[in-house]
Amino acid sequence: MEKPNHNLPALFKQLGLPDDAESIDKFIATHSPLKPELHLADAFFWSPSQADLLRNEVLEDADWAEVVDQLDVLLRKGRGV
């Protein structure tokens, strides 16, 4: 069985956020860097449903887990990673 191929714009769409490159860059620039001890899903800027999606995808090692991890890295270091 082939794993779904999700990307960052698709995750932003799933989260109900603008998913074009400029909006993603702006979001990351606005909300980074996250503190190392802060879990991605616990950041103040997520709605409860967005936080639940992020948390559950990682905990369950679900389809979106890899791209959620990618977003986590970008928010800790900025878009230039």
MMTF fields as JSON, N, C-alpha, C and O atoms, coordinates in Angstrom:
{
  "mmtfVersion": "1.0.0",
  "mmtfProducer": "UNKNOWN",
  "numBonds": 323,
  "numAtoms": 324,
  "numGroups": 81,
  "numChains": 1,
  "numModels": 1,
  "chainsPerModel": [1],
  "groupsPerChain": [81],
  "chainIdList": ["A"],
  "bondAtomList": [4, 2, 8, 6, 12, 10, 16, 14, 20, 18, 24, 22, 28, 26, 32, 30, 36, 34, 40, 38, 44, 42, 48, 46, 52, 50, 56, 54, 60, 58, 64, 62, 68, 66, 72, 70, 76, 74, 80, 78, 84, 82, 88, 86, 92, 90, 96, 94, 100, 98, 104, 102, 108, 106, 112, 110, 116, 114, 120, 118, 124, 122, 128, 126, 132, 130, 136, 134, 140, 138, 144, 142, 148, 146, 152, 150, 156, 154, 160, 158, 164, 162, 168, 166, 172, 170, 176, 174, 180, 178, 184, 182, 188, 186, 192, 190, 196, 194, 200, 198, 204, 202, 208, 206, 212, 210, 216, 214, 220, 218, 224, 222, 228, 226, 232, 230, 236, 234, 240, 238, 244, 242, 248, 246, 252, 250, 256, 254, 260, 258, 264, 262, 268, 266, 272, 270, 276, 274, 280, 278, 284, 282, 288, 286, 292, 290, 296, 294, 300, 298, 304, 302, 308, 306, 312, 310, 316, 314, 320, 318],
  "bondOrderList": [1, 1, 1, 1, 1, 1, 1, 1, 1, 1, 1, 1, 1, 1, 1, 1, 1, 1, 1, 1, 1, 1, 1, 1, 1, 1, 1, 1, 1, 1, 1, 1, 1, 1, 1, 1, 1, 1, 1, 1, 1, 1, 1, 1, 1, 1, 1, 1, 1, 1, 1, 1, 1, 1, 1, 1, 1, 1, 1, 1, 1, 1, 1, 1, 1, 1, 1, 1, 1, 1, 1, 1, 1, 1, 1, 1, 1, 1, 1, 1],
  "groupList": [{"groupName": "MET", "atomNameList": ["N", "CA", "C", "O"], "elementList": ["N", "C", "C", "O"], "formalChargeList": [0, 0, 0, 0], "bondAtomList": [1, 0, 2, 1, 3, 2], "bondOrderList": [1, 1, 2], "singleLetterCode": "M", "chemCompType": "L-PEPTIDE LINKING"}, {"groupName": "GLU", "atomNameList": ["N", "CA", "C", "O"], "elementList": ["N", "C", "C", "O"], "formalChargeList": [0, 0, 0, 0], "bondAtomList": [1, 0, 2, 1, 3, 2], "bondOrderList": [1, 1, 2], "singleLetterCode": "E", "chemCompType": "L-PEPTIDE LINKING"}, {"groupName": "LYS", "atomNameList": ["N", "CA", "C", "O"], "elementList": ["N", "C", "C", "O"], "formalChargeList": [0, 0, 0, 0], "bondAtomList": [1, 0, 2, 1, 3, 2], "bondOrderList": [1, 1, 2], "singleLetterCode": "K", "chemCompType": "L-PEPTIDE LINKING"}, {"groupName": "PRO", "atomNameList": ["N", "CA", "C", "O"], "elementList": ["N", "C", "C", "O"], "formalChargeList": [0, 0, 0, 0], "bondAtomList": [1, 0, 2, 1, 3, 2], "bondOrderList": [1, 1, 2], "singleLetterCode": "P", "chemCompType": "L-PEPTIDE LINKING"}, {"groupName": "ASN", "atomNameList": ["N", "CA", "C", "O"], "elementList": ["N", "C", "C", "O"], "formalChargeList": [0, 0, 0, 0], "bondAtomList": [1, 0, 2, 1, 3, 2], "bondOrderList": [1, 1, 2], "singleLetterCode": "N", "chemCompType": "L-PEPTIDE LINKING"}, {"groupName": "HIS", "atomNameList": ["N", "CA", "C", "O"], "elementList": ["N", "C", "C", "O"], "formalChargeList": [0, 0, 0, 0], "bondAtomList": [1, 0, 2, 1, 3, 2], "bondOrderList": [1, 1, 2], "singleLetterCode": "H", "chemCompType": "L-PEPTIDE LINKING"}, {"groupName": "LEU", "atomNameList": ["N", "CA", "C", "O"], "elementList": ["N", "C", "C", "O"], "formalChargeList": [0, 0, 0, 0], "bondAtomList": [1, 0, 2, 1, 3, 2], "bondOrderList": [1, 1, 2], "singleLetterCode": "L", "chemCompType": "L-PEPTIDE LINKING"}, {"groupName": "ALA", "atomNameList": ["N", "CA", "C", "O"], "elementList": ["N", "C", "C", "O"], "formalChargeList": [0, 0, 0, 0], "bondAtomList": [1, 0, 2, 1, 3, 2], "bondOrderList": [1, 1, 2], "singleLetterCode": "A", "chemCompType": "L-PEPTIDE LINKING"}, {"groupName": "PHE", "atomNameList": ["N", "CA", "C", "O"], "elementList": ["N", "C", "C", "O"], "formalChargeList": [0, 0, 0, 0], "bondAtomList": [1, 0, 2, 1, 3, 2], "bondOrderList": [1, 1, 2], "singleLetterCode": "F", "chemCompType": "L-PEPTIDE LINKING"}, {"groupName": "GLN", "atomNameList": ["N", "CA", "C", "O"], "elementList": ["N", "C", "C", "O"], "formalChargeList": [0, 0, 0, 0], "bondAtomList": [1, 0, 2, 1, 3, 2], "bondOrderList": [1, 1, 2], "singleLetterCode": "Q", "chemCompType": "L-PEPTIDE LINKING"}, {"groupName": "GLY", "atomNameList": ["N", "CA", "C", "O"], "elementList": ["N", "C", "C", "O"], "formalChargeList": [0, 0, 0, 0], "bondAtomList": [1, 0, 2, 1, 3, 2], "bondOrderList": [1, 1, 2], "singleLetterCode": "G", "chemCompType": "PEPTIDE LINKING"}, {"groupName": "ASP", "atomNameList": ["N", "CA", "C", "O"], "elementList": ["N", "C", "C", "O"], "formalChargeList": [0, 0, 0, 0], "bondAtomList": [1, 0, 2, 1, 3, 2], "bondOrderList": [1, 1, 2], "singleLetterCode": "D", "chemCompType": "L-PEPTIDE LINKING"}, {"groupName": "SER", "atomNameList": ["N", "CA", "C", "O"], "elementList": ["N", "C", "C", "O"], "formalChargeList": [0, 0, 0, 0], "bondAtomList": [1, 0, 2, 1, 3, 2], "bondOrderList": [1, 1, 2], "singleLetterCode": "S", "chemCompType": "L-PEPTIDE LINKING"}, {"groupName": "ILE", "atomNameList": ["N", "CA", "C", "O"], "elementList": ["N", "C", "C", "O"], "formalChargeList": [0, 0, 0, 0], "bondAtomList": [1, 0, 2, 1, 3, 2], "bondOrderList": [1, 1, 2], "singleLetterCode": "I", "chemCompType": "L-PEPTIDE LINKING"}, {"groupName": "THR", "atomNameList": ["N", "CA", "C", "O"], "elementList": ["N", "C", "C", "O"], "formalChargeList": [0, 0, 0, 0], "bondAtomList": [1, 0, 2, 1, 3, 2], "bondOrderList": [1, 1, 2], "singleLetterCode": "T", "chemCompType": "L-PEPTIDE LINKING"}, {"groupName": "TRP", "atomNameList": ["N", "CA", "C", "O"], "elementList": ["N", "C", "C", "O"], "formalChargeList": [0, 0, 0, 0], "bondAtomList": [1, 0, 2, 1, 3, 2], "bondOrderList": [1, 1, 2], "singleLetterCode": "W", "chemCompType": "L-PEPTIDE LINKING"}, {"groupName": "ARG", "atomNameList": ["N", "CA", "C", "O"], "elementList": ["N", "C", "C", "O"], "formalChargeList": [0, 0, 0, 0], "bondAtomList": [1, 0, 2, 1, 3, 2], "bondOrderList": [1, 1, 2], "singleLetterCode": "R", "chemCompType": "L-PEPTIDE LINKING"}, {"groupName": "VAL", "atomNameList": ["N", "CA", "C", "O"], "elementList": ["N", "C", "C", "O"], "formalChargeList": [0, 0, 0, 0], "bondAtomList": [1, 0, 2, 1, 3, 2], "bondOrderList": [1, 1, 2], "singleLetterCode": "V", "chemCompType": "L-PEPTIDE LINKING"}],
  "groupTypeList": [0, 1, 2, 3, 4, 5, 4, 6, 3, 7, 6, 8, 2, 9, 6, 10, 6, 3, 11, 11, 7, 1, 12, 13, 11, 2, 8, 13, 7, 14, 5, 12, 3, 6, 2, 3, 1, 6, 5, 6, 7, 11, 7, 8, 8, 15, 12, 3, 12, 9, 7, 11, 6, 6, 16, 4, 1, 17, 6, 1, 11, 7, 11, 15, 7, 1, 17, 17, 11, 9, 6, 11, 17, 6, 6, 16, 2, 10, 16, 10, 17],
  "groupIdList": [1, 2, 3, 4, 5, 6, 7, 8, 9, 10, 11, 12, 13, 14, 15, 16, 17, 18, 19, 20, 21, 22, 23, 24, 25, 26, 27, 28, 29, 30, 31, 32, 33, 34, 35, 36, 37, 38, 39, 40, 41, 42, 43, 44, 45, 46, 47, 48, 49, 50, 51, 52, 53, 54, 55, 56, 57, 58, 59, 60, 61, 62, 63, 64, 65, 66, 67, 68, 69, 70, 71, 72, 73, 74, 75, 76, 77, 78, 79, 80, 81],
  "secStructList": [7, 7, 7, 7, 7, 7, 7, 2, 2, 2, 2, 2, 2, 2, 6, 6, 1, 7, 7, 1, 2, 2, 2, 2, 2, 2, 2, 2, 2, 2, 2, 7, 7, 7, 7, 6, 6, 1, 7, 4, 4, 4, 7, 6, 6, 1, 7, 2, 2, 2, 2, 2, 2, 2, 2, 2, 2, 2, 2, 6, 6, 7, 6, 6, 2, 2, 2, 2, 2, 2, 2, 2, 2, 2, 2, 2, 2, 7, 6, 6, 7],
  "xCoordList": [0.84, 0.0, 0.889, 1.842, 0.582, 1.374, 0.934, -0.259, 1.925, 1.629, 1.166, 1.686, 0.191, -0.227, 0.936, 1.781, 0.966, 2.035, 1.474, 0.925, 1.619, 1.134, 2.292, 3.453, 1.949, 2.964, 2.493, 1.379, 3.355, 3.063, 1.809, 0.975, 1.641, 0.404, -0.852, -1.87, -0.783, -1.933, -2.234, -3.398, -1.186, -1.401, -2.05, -2.976, -1.577, -2.174, -3.65, -4.49, -3.952, -5.35, -6.159, -7.277, -5.594, -6.248, -6.516, -7.519, -5.612, -5.755, -6.684, -6.963, -7.16, -8.052, -7.323, -7.911, -6.05, -5.231, -4.937, -4.991, -4.627, -4.231, -3.034, -2.094, -3.085, -2.081, -1.153, -0.45, -1.149, -0.204, 1.16, 1.251, 2.211, 3.585, 3.809, 4.458, 3.279, 3.466, 2.817, 3.405, 1.614, 0.917, 1.626, 1.709, 2.135, 2.873, 4.141, 4.445, 4.878, 6.091, 5.775, 6.497, 4.706, 4.306, 3.933, 4.318, 3.184, 2.792, 4.022, 4.11, 4.966, 6.179, 7.002, 7.509, 7.14, 7.892, 7.231, 7.917, 5.907, 5.164, 5.258, 5.343, 5.245, 5.124, 6.412, 6.393, 7.512, 8.756, 9.7, 9.583, 10.612, 10.874, 10.063, 9.808, 9.674, 9.025, 10.105, 11.225, 9.763, 10.704, 10.905, 9.96, 12.119, 12.415, 11.528, 11.2, 11.138, 10.347, 8.859, 8.11, 8.418, 7.007, 6.664, 7.296, 5.662, 5.174, 4.416, 3.695, 4.578, 3.946, 2.456, 1.958, 1.751, 0.298, -0.094, -1.25, 0.843, 0.544, 0.791, 0.589, 1.228, 1.479, 0.162, -0.903, 0.253, -0.925, -1.754, -2.937, -1.173, -1.851, -2.769, -3.45, -2.801, -3.702, -5.065, -5.177, -6.101, -7.432, -7.437, -6.548, -8.406, -8.452, -8.508, -7.865, -9.256, -9.345, -8.036, -7.653, -7.352, -6.052, -5.046, -4.303, -5.021, -4.105, -4.377, -3.443, -5.643, -6.002, -5.505, -4.952, -5.7, -5.236, -3.729, -3.247, -2.986, -1.525, -1.073, -0.206, -1.657, -1.279, -1.589, -0.743, -2.802, -3.219, -2.44, -2.128, -2.127, -1.381, -0.001, 0.471, 0.637, 1.965, 1.855, 2.609, 0.927, 0.774, 0.444, 0.916, -0.357, -0.776, 0.144, -0.093, 1.196, 2.096, 1.274, 1.519, 0.295, -0.673, -0.115, 1.044, -0.969, -0.581, 0.1, 1.025, -0.353, 0.15, 1.371, 1.936, 1.792, 2.846, 4.136, 4.748, 4.552, 5.815, 5.773, 6.729, 4.686, 4.59, 4.339, 4.733, 3.694, 3.556, 4.943, 5.247, 5.772, 7.152, 7.917, 8.71, 7.68, 8.327, 7.913, 8.754, 6.631, 6.145, 6.776, 7.153, 6.894, 7.514, 8.939, 9.327, 9.707, 11.092, 11.112, 11.899, 10.256, 10.219, 9.867, 10.423, 8.951, 8.548, 9.607, 9.603, 10.487, 11.571, 12.766, 13.467, 13.003, 14.2, 13.917, 14.831, 12.688, 12.361, 12.331, 12.78, 11.815, 11.565, 12.839, 12.78, 13.963, 15.192, 15.833, 16.994, 15.14, 15.699, 15.818, 16.269],
  "yCoordList": [-1.18, 0.0, 1.248, 1.336, 2.176, 3.392, 4.438, 4.663, 5.078, 6.137, 7.398, 7.726, 8.109, 9.374, 10.363, 10.363, 11.192, 12.171, 13.558, 14.23, 13.97, 15.283, 16.276, 15.907, 17.548, 18.589, 19.746, 19.736, 20.729, 21.852, 22.625, 22.917, 22.97, 23.661, 22.837, 23.395, 21.526, 20.682, 20.688, 20.67, 20.714, 20.789, 22.118, 22.146, 23.202, 24.502, 24.517, 25.063, 23.921, 23.83, 23.001, 23.369, 21.896, 21.024, 21.778, 21.538, 22.687, 23.484, 24.682, 25.415, 24.879, 25.99, 27.316, 28.377, 27.259, 28.457, 28.678, 27.734, 29.913, 30.158, 29.27, 29.141, 28.664, 27.651, 28.017, 27.156, 29.285, 29.707, 29.974, 30.209, 29.938, 30.053, 31.342, 31.323, 32.45, 33.732, 33.726, 34.217, 33.174, 33.11, 32.179, 32.467, 31.066, 30.128, 30.792, 30.699, 31.458, 32.169, 33.221, 33.347, 33.964, 35.006, 34.391, 34.912, 33.283, 32.6, 32.159, 32.372, 31.544, 31.053, 32.222, 32.156, 33.28, 34.45, 35.099, 35.563, 35.131, 35.757, 34.949, 35.52, 33.619, 32.765, 32.056, 31.231, 32.354, 31.695, 32.717, 33.912, 32.27, 30.876, 30.444, 31.235, 29.192, 28.609, 28.249, 27.893, 28.345, 27.941, 26.428, 25.688, 25.968, 24.532, 23.656, 22.533, 24.149, 23.326, 23.302, 22.527, 24.131, 24.225, 23.207, 23.172, 22.383, 21.458, 22.251, 23.194, 21.877, 22.587, 22.8, 23.913, 21.77, 21.859, 22.763, 23.175, 23.077, 23.923, 25.406, 26.228, 25.757, 27.164, 27.944, 27.418, 29.193, 30.013, 30.329, 30.649, 30.25, 30.719, 29.694, 30.016, 28.455, 27.447, 27.512, 27.798, 27.249, 27.057, 25.679, 24.871, 25.394, 24.056, 22.926, 21.893, 23.101, 22.028, 21.878, 20.761, 22.979, 22.896, 22.19, 21.32, 22.559, 21.933, 20.439, 19.639, 20.061, 18.639, 17.882, 16.789, 18.456, 17.811, 17.6, 16.498, 18.642, 18.542, 17.511, 16.683, 17.566, 16.648, 15.202, 14.321, 14.964, 13.598, 12.991, 11.801, 13.778, 13.247, 12.755, 11.726, 13.483, 13.08, 11.896, 10.93, 11.968, 10.88, 9.547, 8.494, 9.602, 8.378, 8.004, 7.014, 8.799, 8.606, 8.417, 7.512, 9.298, 9.216, 9.806, 10.213, 9.838, 10.284, 11.648, 11.873, 12.54, 13.911, 14.11, 15.204, 13.109, 13.271, 13.847, 14.721, 13.377, 13.837, 15.333, 16.059, 15.781, 17.2, 18.068, 19.234, 17.524, 18.246, 18.437, 19.509, 17.42, 17.541, 18.592, 19.347, 18.641, 19.643, 21.051, 21.944, 21.242, 22.542, 22.88, 24.028, 21.901, 22.116, 22.641, 23.602, 22.02, 22.459, 23.882, 24.713, 24.161, 25.494, 26.574, 27.672, 26.26, 27.238, 27.411, 28.414, 26.469, 26.615, 27.36, 28.07, 27.204, 27.78, 28.823, 29.547, 28.932, 29.848, 29.139, 27.998, 29.793, 29.188, 28.773, 27.898, 29.361, 29.088, 27.749, 27.557, 26.812, 25.501, 24.643, 23.501],
  "zCoordList": [0.0, 0.0, 0.0, 0.774, -0.841, -0.977, 0.039, 0.242, 0.679, 1.646, 0.922, -0.145, 1.493, 0.89, 0.87, 1.766, -0.145, -0.284, 0.03, -0.843, 1.274, 1.702, 1.679, 1.86, 1.45, 1.461, 2.341, 2.864, 2.491, 3.374, 2.952, 3.809, 1.673, 1.289, 1.606, 2.014, 1.422, 1.731, 3.233, 3.634, 4.062, 5.511, 5.889, 6.699, 5.318, 5.602, 5.201, 5.917, 4.069, 3.633, 4.632, 4.99, 5.072, 6.05, 7.356, 8.028, 7.704, 8.92, 8.727, 9.677, 7.499, 7.221, 7.075, 7.285, 6.717, 6.552, 5.072, 4.284, 4.689, 3.3, 2.954, 3.739, 1.77, 1.44, 0.287, -0.242, -0.103, -1.138, -0.497, 0.708, -1.305, -0.798, -0.007, 1.039, -0.499, 0.185, 1.569, 2.533, 1.668, 2.963, 3.936, 5.13, 3.427, 4.279, 4.802, 5.991, 3.924, 4.339, 5.403, 6.392, 5.197, 6.15, 7.497, 8.543, 7.476, 8.708, 9.491, 10.7, 8.792, 9.453, 9.99, 11.11, 9.211, 9.67, 10.883, 11.794, 10.891, 11.986, 13.272, 14.359, 13.157, 14.344, 14.748, 15.662, 14.098, 14.495, 15.118, 14.847, 15.93, 16.281, 17.503, 18.412, 17.502, 18.679, 19.698, 19.33, 20.961, 22.009, 21.957, 21.686, 22.212, 22.109, 22.988, 22.605, 24.148, 25.069, 24.732, 25.327, 23.796, 23.44, 22.356, 21.3, 22.628, 21.607, 20.554, 20.879, 19.317, 18.213, 18.458, 18.286, 18.849, 19.032, 20.199, 20.294, 21.082, 22.238, 21.983, 22.877, 20.772, 20.456, 20.531, 20.206, 20.959, 21.224, 19.983, 20.107, 18.804, 17.603, 16.946, 15.972, 17.464, 16.897, 17.551, 18.743, 16.774, 17.349, 18.01, 17.738, 18.861, 19.469, 18.435, 18.624, 17.357, 16.359, 15.581, 15.234, 15.305, 14.633, 15.54, 15.085, 16.809, 17.766, 17.877, 17.925, 17.918, 17.997, 16.771, 16.895, 15.597, 14.368, 14.414, 14.149, 14.746, 14.797, 15.826, 15.546, 17.002, 18.08, 17.697, 17.845, 17.207, 16.893, 15.738, 15.763, 14.743, 13.605, 14.031, 13.548, 14.926, 15.393, 16.357, 16.241, 17.299, 18.279, 17.614, 18.044, 16.581, 15.9, 14.743, 14.051, 14.535, 13.403, 12.129, 11.331, 11.969, 10.88, 9.584, 9.511, 8.573, 7.233, 7.209, 6.429, 8.051, 8.035, 8.933, 8.945, 9.674, 10.683, 10.102, 10.716, 8.946, 8.364, 8.026, 8.299, 7.444, 7.088, 8.325, 8.342, 9.353, 10.621, 11.231, 11.754, 11.169, 11.645, 10.848, 11.411, 9.542, 8.692, 9.137, 9.239, 9.397, 9.875, 11.217, 11.455, 12.086, 13.395, 13.236, 13.902, 12.367, 12.12, 11.57, 12.023, 10.604, 10.007, 11.029, 10.998, 11.924, 12.941, 14.03, 14.742, 14.159, 15.144, 14.56, 15.281, 13.257, 12.642, 11.594, 11.198, 11.125, 10.058, 8.717, 8.607, 7.712, 6.4, 5.664, 4.8, 5.971, 5.243, 5.518, 5.158, 6.138, 6.48, 5.252, 5.338]
}
